[in-house]
Amino acid sequence: MTQEQPGAWRVDIREHSEWSARHPWAAGRRQEILERIAEEVVRQKAPTCSALIEERS
């Protein structure tokens, strides 16, 4: 997790294929887990902000 600018945090998560290979138990729950991580980062680090989850292209 890195702070991009005041109030903006960035969390890098492995790509879909690598996620599935390294964490097979969570392969079908990736989006759910990413949303939970985003909620927790907002709660702890930027409570007046909202989360945006983007896939790299």
C-alpha positions in Angstrom: 0.0 0.0 0.0 1.4 3.4 -1.0 0.0 6.9 -0.5 -0.2 8.5 -4.0 -1.1 11.9 -2.7 -2.9 13.2 0.4 -6.1 11.2 0.7 -5.3 8.8 -2.1 -4.0 5.4 -1.4 -3.0 2.7 -3.8 -3.1 -1.1 -3.1 -1.6 -3.3 -5.8 -3.0 -6.8 -6.0 -1.8 -9.6 -8.2 -3.4 -10.1 -11.6 -6.3 -12.5 -11.9 -4.3 -15.5 -13.2 -1.5 -15.1 -10.7 -4.1 -14.6 -7.9 -5.8 -17.9 -8.9 -2.5 -19.8 -9.1 -1.2 -18.6 -5.7 -4.5 -18.6 -3.8 -6.7 -21.3 -5.3 -9.0 -21.3 -2.3 -9.9 -17.7 -3.0 -10.0 -17.9 -6.8 -13.8 -17.5 -7.0 -13.9 -14.8 -4.3 -11.3 -12.3 -5.7 -13.8 -9.4 -6.2 -15.4 -9.9 -2.8 -11.9 -9.9 -1.1 -10.8 -6.8 -3.1 -13.9 -5.0 -2.0 -13.3 -5.9 1.6 -9.7 -4.8 1.4 -10.8 -1.5 -0.2 -13.5 -0.9 2.5 -10.9 -1.5 5.3 -8.3 0.8 3.7 -10.9 3.6 3.5 -12.0 2.9 7.1 -8.4 3.0 8.4 -6.6 5.5 6.2 -9.1 7.8 4.5 -12.6 7.7 6.1 -13.9 10.7 4.1 -13.0 9.0 0.8 -14.4 6.2 -1.3 -12.7 3.3 -3.0 -12.2 2.7 -6.7 -11.2 -0.8 -7.8 -9.6 -0.9 -11.3 -8.1 -3.8 -13.3 -5.0 -3.1 -15.3 -5.4 -3.4 -19.0 
